[in-house]
Amino acid sequence: EYSFDHPPEKGVPFTVKIGIYNQGDVSTGSFWWEWWATPNAPDYECREQISNIVPNGGRIVYCTATYGGWIGTPGYPSTVIADADDEVDEYDEENNTYVEHVMVIH
């Protein structure tokens, strides 16, 4: 789950809504998630710790940001990373990153 409260526009704050889900059979324990507005940014826009997600449960998290510029097609490859520090022992360690190309209105 990945959506914006409105299409990102240069210089206008927006909020991204991110769903993080546990598809496993055991609780996750605590872990950190991150959202990167662009891969070339010096740092993530948001980084927060989730205390636990029960089996087949999930959490909705939010991050507010502002794009200072714009880029043409295909847009900024914004990235969300669940379990950013590899703290959760998982069957599938390859499904923690999602990239969404964001077209910023200018």
N, C-alpha and C positions, 0 to 999 in steps of 0.2 A: 504494500500500500504506500503510495507516494503521490502527494498532490499539493497544490498551492492554493492559498486563499484567493488569489487573483493572478493573472499572468504577470510574471516579473517584468518590471519596467525600470529602465535606467534611472537611478537616483530615488526610487520609491521603495520604502520598506515593504516586505512581503513575508508571509509565514509558510513554511513547508511543513506538511503533516506526513509523518513517517510511521508505518506499522511495522513492528518487529515481533515475530512470532516464533514460538517453540514448537517444532514439529516432532520433537522427540518424546520418549517415554518417561523421562525423569525431569525434575526441575533443573533450571539452569544454574542457580546460584547467582551471585553478583557478577556483573560484567559491564564494560564501558561501550557506548556507541558513539559514533562521530558522523557529522555531515560536513562535507567539503563542497563549497559552492563552485569551485573550480579546482582542477588538479594542480595548477601552478601557483595557487595561493600559498603564502608562507605558513599558513596554519589552517586548521579546521574552523568552521563558523560556530559549530556547537559540539560539545563533548560532555556527556553526562553518564552517570552510573545508574544502572537498573539493578535493584536488589535481588530480584528473582522473577522468573516467569515459569509458571506451572506447566506440566505437559499439555500440549495442544492449546495453550493459552497465548496471550499476546499483550502488547502494550502499544499505545499510540503516544508518540513523542512529537514535539514541535520545536522548530527553530525559526527565529526571525532574523532576516538578513536584508541587505541592500546591494544590488549589483551597481558598481560604479561605471561600468562600460557595457558595451554590447559586442557581440561577435556574430558573424553570419552562420549559414548552415554548416554543420548540423547543430550549432549552439554550444553552450558550455557543457562539458560532461560532468555534471554535479554527481557526487558520489556519497552514498550512505554506507557505513560499515558497522554491522552489528558484531559484537565481540571483538572490538578493535585491538585488544591486547592478547587475544587468543587464550582467554581464561577459562572458557567453557570447553569441556571434553566432549567432542561431537563425533557422530558417525560420519557426517558430511561437513568437512571443514571448508569446502569450496563454495558454500551458498551464503556467505555472510556479507558479500559486497553487491551493491546494486548501483548501476549507473543510469542516470536519466539525462538526456540532452535537453538543455533548457534554452529556449529562444527568448532573449531579452528584448522587449520593445524599446525602441529609442525614438 
